[in-house]
Amino acid sequence: DNPILTVENDIFPRFRRSEEFREMCNYMENPIKPYLADIRKPPQSLMLRESPPDLNDPTLRFTFNEVVLEDSILCEEFLTYLDKNHCGETLRCLFEIKQYKQRHEVKGAEKHESRDRAFAIYFRFLNPGSAEEVSVHSNERHYIAQFLASENPPKELFDRLEHTLLAQIKDQQWIKYTGTAEYANLVGILREKVAELQGRQTSKSCLIQ
């Protein structure tokens, strides 16, 4: 018996007639579900810390975690820099992986949300030729692809990819970024945004009175 012919003439034709194949085709045609875009994390700010940074300190320098994870304004500035250097998709993919993990065990989430998110991440960032394709080894793509048909992909599905992308950003883009004028201007940008926000709050207080 030839196993290749068995798959080609028997197993695969039966698979094409199955409900699983039709569902897979549907995901291929509509990989990103509209409801996924409706969930957004609230803005974050270093100024909400119990001990916020002193924006008048001339020696103040922000860390990678502060910029990427703790302040929405600073993160947007870094993302703009990455886009100019044609690698913004790396950070966007990390954001989607983080949200995939956060939503994985949320009670009340859509029934197939984890699977939908896994498909969305794959087709947006890992599918060869996609507009926002990230640079990773084919082994990582294949590892993730094998779980896409699962009813509930594991929470750790993107851990290896996340580790790879974080290393790329920290070891390459972030090091370059800290030597740029854009990075040097972060303190000034945050100071302006804080002053603008305080001005709005003062105006609202005056109107209420």
C-alpha positions as CSV (number, residue, x, y, z in Angstrom):
1,D,0.0,0.0,0.0
2,N,1.1,3.5,-0.8
3,P,0.3,5.9,2.1
4,I,0.5,9.0,-0.1
5,L,-2.1,7.5,-2.5
6,T,-4.3,6.5,0.4
7,V,-4.3,10.1,1.7
8,E,-4.8,11.5,-1.8
9,N,-7.5,9.1,-2.9
10,D,-9.3,8.3,0.3
11,I,-8.6,10.5,3.4
12,F,-8.4,13.9,1.8
13,P,-11.5,13.6,-0.4
14,R,-13.5,12.6,2.8
15,F,-11.9,15.5,4.7
16,R,-13.1,17.9,1.9
17,R,-16.7,16.8,2.5
18,S,-16.5,17.3,6.2
19,E,-17.8,20.1,8.4
20,E,-14.3,20.8,9.7
21,F,-13.1,21.5,6.1
22,R,-16.0,23.9,5.5
23,E,-15.4,25.7,8.7
24,M,-11.7,26.0,7.9
25,C,-12.5,27.5,4.5
26,N,-14.8,30.0,6.2
27,Y,-11.9,31.1,8.4
28,M,-9.6,31.3,5.4
29,E,-12.1,33.7,3.7
30,N,-12.9,35.7,6.8
31,P,-10.0,35.3,9.2
32,I,-10.5,38.5,11.2
33,K,-13.8,38.7,13.0
34,P,-15.2,42.3,13.3
35,Y,-15.9,42.0,17.1
36,L,-12.2,41.5,17.8
37,A,-11.6,45.2,17.0
38,D,-14.1,46.3,19.6
39,I,-12.0,45.4,22.7
40,R,-9.4,48.0,23.5
41,K,-7.3,48.5,26.6
42,P,-7.7,51.8,28.5
43,P,-5.0,54.4,28.1
44,Q,-2.0,54.0,30.5
45,S,0.2,56.7,31.9
46,L,3.4,56.8,34.0
47,M,1.9,59.9,35.6
48,L,-0.7,57.8,37.4
49,R,2.0,56.0,39.4
50,E,2.1,56.5,43.1
51,S,5.5,58.1,42.5
52,P,5.4,59.5,39.0
53,P,8.6,60.5,37.2
54,D,9.9,64.1,37.5
55,L,9.5,65.5,34.0
56,N,11.7,68.4,34.9
57,D,14.7,66.1,35.8
58,P,17.3,66.7,33.0
59,T,18.7,63.1,33.5
60,L,15.3,61.4,33.1
61,R,15.4,58.5,30.7
62,F,12.6,56.0,30.1
63,T,13.1,52.3,30.0
64,F,11.8,49.9,27.4
65,N,9.0,48.6,29.7
66,E,8.0,52.2,30.6
67,V,7.6,53.1,27.0
68,V,6.0,50.0,25.7
69,L,4.0,48.7,28.6
70,E,3.2,51.6,30.9
71,D,2.5,54.7,28.9
72,S,0.2,55.0,25.9
73,I,1.6,58.3,24.7
74,L,5.2,57.1,24.8
75,C,4.3,53.8,23.2
76,E,2.6,55.7,20.3
77,E,5.8,57.7,19.8
78,F,7.9,54.5,19.7
79,L,5.5,52.9,17.3
80,T,5.7,55.9,15.0
81,Y,9.5,55.5,14.9
82,L,9.2,51.8,14.2
83,D,6.7,52.5,11.3
84,K,9.2,55.0,9.8
85,N,11.8,52.2,9.9
86,H,9.3,49.6,8.4
87,C,9.0,47.4,11.5
88,G,6.0,48.6,13.4
89,E,4.3,45.3,12.7
90,T,6.6,43.6,15.3
91,L,5.2,45.7,18.1
92,R,1.6,45.5,16.9
93,C,1.9,41.7,16.8
94,L,3.2,41.7,20.4
95,F,0.1,43.8,21.4
96,E,-2.2,41.3,19.8
97,I,-0.5,38.4,21.5
98,K,-0.8,40.1,24.9
99,Q,-4.5,40.7,24.3
100,Y,-4.9,37.1,23.1
101,K,-3.5,35.9,26.5
102,Q,-5.6,38.4,28.5
103,R,-8.8,37.4,26.8
104,H,-8.1,33.7,26.8
105,E,-9.8,32.9,30.1
106,V,-12.2,35.8,30.4
107,K,-15.7,34.7,31.4
108,G,-18.4,36.0,29.1
109,A,-16.1,36.2,26.1
110,E,-17.3,35.1,22.7
111,K,-17.5,31.3,22.4
112,H,-14.7,31.0,19.8
113,E,-12.8,34.2,20.7
114,S,-9.5,32.4,21.4
115,R,-9.6,30.6,18.1
116,D,-10.7,33.8,16.2
117,R,-7.9,35.7,17.8
118,A,-5.4,33.0,16.9
119,F,-6.6,33.1,13.3
120,A,-6.5,36.9,13.2
121,I,-2.9,37.0,14.5
122,Y,-1.7,34.3,12.0
123,F,-3.3,35.8,8.9
124,R,-2.3,39.4,9.8
125,F,1.3,38.7,11.0
126,L,2.4,35.2,10.0
127,N,0.7,34.4,6.7
128,P,3.5,34.6,4.0
129,G,3.0,37.7,1.9
130,S,0.7,39.5,4.3
131,A,1.1,43.3,4.5
132,E,2.2,43.1,8.1
133,E,4.2,39.9,8.0
134,V,6.8,39.7,10.8
135,S,10.2,38.2,10.4
136,V,10.3,34.8,12.1
137,H,11.5,31.3,11.2
138,S,9.1,29.0,9.3
139,N,9.2,26.5,12.2
140,E,7.4,29.0,14.4
141,R,4.8,29.6,11.8
142,H,4.2,25.9,11.3
143,Y,4.0,25.3,15.1
144,I,1.2,27.9,15.4
145,A,-0.6,26.9,12.3
146,Q,-1.1,23.3,13.5
147,F,-3.3,24.7,16.4
148,L,-5.6,26.9,14.2
149,A,-8.3,24.3,13.8
150,S,-8.4,23.6,17.5
151,E,-11.7,24.4,19.3
152,N,-9.7,26.2,22.0
153,P,-6.1,26.9,21.2
154,P,-3.8,27.0,24.3
155,K,-3.0,30.2,26.1
156,E,0.7,29.6,25.5
157,L,0.3,29.2,21.7
158,F,2.3,32.4,20.9
159,D,4.9,32.2,23.7
160,R,7.7,31.3,21.4
161,L,6.8,33.9,18.9
162,E,6.4,36.5,21.6
163,H,9.9,35.7,22.9
164,T,11.4,36.0,19.4
165,L,9.7,39.3,18.7
166,L,10.6,40.9,22.0
167,A,14.3,39.9,21.5
168,Q,14.2,41.5,18.0
169,I,12.8,44.8,19.3
170,K,15.0,45.0,22.4
171,D,18.2,43.9,20.7
172,Q,17.8,45.9,17.5
173,Q,15.2,48.6,17.3
174,W,15.2,49.8,20.9
175,I,18.9,50.1,21.1
176,K,18.9,52.3,18.0
177,Y,15.9,54.3,19.2
178,T,17.6,55.3,22.4
179,G,20.2,57.1,20.4
180,T,17.8,59.2,18.3
181,A,16.4,62.7,18.7
182,E,12.9,61.1,18.9
183,Y,13.9,59.3,22.1
184,A,15.5,62.4,23.5
185,N,12.2,64.3,22.9
186,L,10.0,61.9,24.8
187,V,10.2,63.8,28.1
188,G,9.2,67.0,26.4
189,I,6.4,65.3,24.5
190,L,5.0,63.8,27.7
191,R,5.4,67.1,29.6
192,E,3.3,68.8,26.9
193,K,0.6,66.2,26.9
194,V,0.3,66.3,30.7
195,A,0.1,70.1,30.6
196,E,-2.6,69.9,27.9
197,L,-4.6,67.4,29.9
198,Q,-4.3,69.5,33.1
199,G,-5.5,72.5,31.1
200,R,-8.6,70.6,29.9
201,Q,-9.4,69.5,33.5
202,T,-9.1,73.1,34.7
203,S,-11.4,74.3,32.0
204,K,-14.0,71.7,32.9
205,S,-13.8,72.7,36.6
206,C,-14.4,76.3,35.7
207,L,-17.4,75.4,33.6
208,I,-18.9,73.3,36.4
209,Q,-18.5,76.2,38.9
